[in-house]
Amino acid sequence: MCIRDRLCVVIYLFSSFVAIVLFVVLSAYHFGEEHLGHKINVNFVFNAVYFLSYGLFIFALLFYQSISDVDFIMKELTGETFSKIQIEITLIMSAISLSIGSIYLILTKRNESVLFLREFLYFVLLFLVFNTSSLILGFAIYFILWHSIPSIIHQIEFISGSLNKRNIVTYVKKALIYWVISIAGLLVLYQVLPEIKLLATVVFVILFAVTAPHTWVMHRMKN
């Protein structure tokens, strides 16, 4: 276990609520960087704020549409939860930050307005998805279609230099063993830890410990 993994576990043991907040913030930045990193490039501070705002807007939009589900999961994991006003403030502030950043990028001609029109339409689509599905299903749809598949494509292009059938097959062959181990590990945990609350806690700690180094590696890859 590396130092970052140990630190994540220590943070969770110190305060599970703080660990979840950090997990959301790290994931938010990672989602923004993965989705916009090849499109937005001003400077480190601007990029970081813009990427973080994008990810926080996604999370806040999802949480706002599924507040009851968020309450249940948060109370199961930490005994605490996010208030509706906290989610609303995050949603509004991230939207304002994205709007200001987008206007700046358009006015300085760093990016064409069509890019932000397309992203706005994506937000509308995500709103409809989140509004008509549960918290888990809504997040799964976003995570798979908006994040995981594009991320895999970028990884293949980075590793192999181009996206083609041969490189895709090579990537899948190399990654398959890790995917199988992960799924098998979850099944084992489910059998060993029949109590859903304990299982959820263990799975979250693992996710939190993995997210930090994963975000760092992907950041280094993109830079």
C-alpha positions in Angstrom: 0.0 0.0 0.0 1.5 3.3 -1.1 1.6 6.5 1.1 -1.4 8.0 -0.7 -3.5 4.8 0.0 -2.5 4.8 3.7 -3.3 8.5 4.0 -6.8 7.9 2.5 -7.4 5.1 5.0 -6.2 7.3 7.9 -8.5 10.1 6.8 -11.5 7.7 6.7 -10.7 6.4 10.1 -10.4 10.0 11.4 -13.7 11.1 9.8 -15.7 9.1 7.3 -17.7 12.3 6.4 -14.5 14.2 5.5 -13.3 11.2 3.5 -16.4 11.2 1.4 -16.2 15.0 0.8 -12.6 14.6 -0.3 -13.6 11.6 -2.5 -16.3 13.8 -4.2 -13.8 16.6 -4.7 -11.1 14.4 -6.1 -13.6 12.6 -8.4 -15.1 15.9 -9.5 -11.7 17.2 -10.6 -10.8 14.0 -12.3 -14.1 13.9 -14.2 -13.6 17.5 -15.4 -10.0 16.9 -16.4 -10.9 13.7 -18.3 -13.8 15.3 -20.1 -12.2 18.7 -20.8 -8.5 18.3 -20.5 -7.9 18.0 -24.2 -10.2 21.0 -25.0 -9.4 23.5 -22.3 -5.8 24.8 -21.7 -5.2 28.2 -20.2 -3.0 27.8 -17.1 -2.8 25.5 -14.1 -5.1 27.6 -11.8 -7.7 28.3 -14.4 -7.8 24.7 -15.6 -8.0 23.3 -12.1 -10.9 25.6 -11.1 -12.7 24.9 -14.4 -12.3 21.1 -14.2 -13.3 21.1 -10.5 -16.4 23.2 -11.2 -17.4 20.9 -14.0 -17.2 17.8 -11.8 -18.9 19.5 -8.8 -21.7 20.6 -11.1 -22.3 17.0 -12.2 -22.3 15.7 -8.7 -24.5 18.5 -7.4 -27.0 18.0 -10.3 -27.1 14.3 -9.5 -27.4 14.7 -5.8 -30.1 17.4 -6.1 -32.2 15.0 -8.2 -31.8 12.1 -5.8 -31.6 13.8 -2.3 -33.4 10.9 -0.6 -31.0 8.3 -2.0 -28.1 10.5 -1.0 -29.4 10.9 2.5 -29.8 7.1 2.9 -26.3 6.2 1.6 -24.6 9.0 3.5 -26.2 8.1 6.8 -25.3 4.4 6.2 -21.7 5.3 5.6 -21.1 8.2 8.0 -24.2 8.9 10.1 -24.2 12.4 8.5 -25.5 13.7 5.2 -25.4 16.7 2.9 -28.1 19.2 3.4 -30.3 20.4 0.6 -29.0 23.9 0.9 -25.4 22.7 0.7 -26.2 20.8 -2.5 -28.0 23.8 -4.0 -25.1 26.2 -3.1 -22.6 23.9 -4.8 -24.9 23.6 -7.8 -25.3 27.4 -8.2 -21.6 28.2 -7.4 -20.2 25.6 -9.8 -22.7 26.8 -12.5 -21.5 30.4 -12.0 -17.9 29.4 -12.1 -18.4 27.4 -15.3 -20.3 30.3 -16.9 -17.7 32.9 -16.1 -14.9 30.6 -17.3 -16.7 29.7 -20.5 -17.4 33.4 -21.3 -13.7 34.2 -20.7 -12.7 31.4 -23.1 -15.1 32.6 -25.8 -14.1 36.3 -25.5 -10.4 35.5 -25.6 -11.0 33.2 -28.6 -9.3 30.3 -26.9 -12.3 28.1 -27.6 -15.3 28.4 -30.0 -18.7 28.9 -28.6 -20.0 25.7 -30.3 -18.0 23.7 -27.7 -19.9 25.2 -24.8 -23.2 24.9 -26.6 -22.5 21.2 -27.0 -21.6 20.9 -23.3 -24.8 22.8 -22.3 -26.8 20.3 -24.3 -25.0 17.5 -22.5 -26.0 19.0 -19.2 -29.6 19.1 -20.3 -29.4 15.5 -21.3 -27.8 14.6 -18.0 -30.5 16.5 -16.1 -33.1 14.4 -17.9 -31.2 11.2 -17.1 -30.7 12.0 -13.4 -34.3 13.2 -13.1 -35.8 9.9 -14.4 -33.5 7.4 -12.7 -32.2 6.5 -9.3 -28.9 7.8 -7.8 -27.0 4.6 -8.6 -28.4 4.2 -12.1 -27.9 7.8 -13.0 -24.3 7.8 -11.8 -23.7 4.5 -13.6 -25.0 5.9 -16.9 -22.8 9.0 -16.5 -19.7 7.1 -15.3 -19.9 4.6 -18.2 -20.9 6.7 -21.1 -19.4 10.1 -20.3 -16.3 9.0 -18.3 -15.1 5.4 -18.6 -15.4 4.9 -22.3 -13.8 8.2 -23.3 -11.1 7.6 -20.7 -10.3 4.2 -22.1 -10.1 5.7 -25.6 -7.7 8.4 -24.4 -5.6 5.7 -22.6 -5.4 3.6 -25.7 -4.3 6.6 -27.8 -1.7 7.6 -25.2 -0.3 4.1 -24.9 -0.5 2.9 -28.5 -0.4 6.3 -30.4 -3.7 5.7 -32.2 -7.2 4.2 -31.9 -7.7 1.2 -34.0 -9.1 -2.4 -33.7 -5.7 -3.9 -33.0 -4.8 -1.5 -30.3 -8.2 -1.9 -28.7 -7.9 -5.7 -28.6 -4.4 -5.4 -27.1 -5.6 -3.0 -24.4 -8.5 -5.2 -23.5 -6.3 -8.3 -23.3 -3.9 -6.6 -21.0 -6.6 -5.0 -18.8 -8.9 -8.1 -18.7 -7.1 -9.8 -15.9 -7.4 -6.7 -13.7 -11.1 -6.4 -14.5 -11.7 -10.1 -13.6 -9.7 -9.8 -10.3 -11.8 -6.7 -9.4 -15.1 -8.3 -10.0 -14.0 -11.5 -8.2 -12.8 -9.4 -5.3 -16.2 -7.7 -5.0 -18.0 -11.1 -5.1 -15.7 -12.4 -2.4 -16.3 -9.3 -0.2 -20.1 -9.7 -0.7 -19.8 -13.3 0.6 -17.5 -12.5 3.5 -19.3 -9.3 4.5 -23.0 -10.1 4.3 -24.0 -7.0 6.3 -24.6 -4.4 3.6 -23.5 -1.4 5.8 -20.1 -3.1 6.5 -19.7 -4.1 2.8 -20.5 -0.5 1.7 -17.9 0.9 4.1 -15.2 -1.5 2.9 -15.9 -0.9 -0.7 -15.9 2.9 -0.2 -12.5 2.8 1.6 -11.1 0.8 -1.3 -12.6 3.2 -3.9 -11.3 6.2 -1.9 -7.8 4.7 -1.7 -7.7 3.9 -5.4 -9.2 7.2 -6.6 -6.4 9.4 -5.2 -3.5 7.6 -7.0 -5.7 7.1 -10.1 -6.4 10.8 -10.3 -2.7 11.6 -10.0 -1.6 9.1 -12.6 -4.3 10.3 -15.1 -3.2 14.0 -14.4 0.4 13.1 -15.1 -0.6 11.2 -18.3 -2.5 14.2 -19.7 0.4 16.6 -18.9 
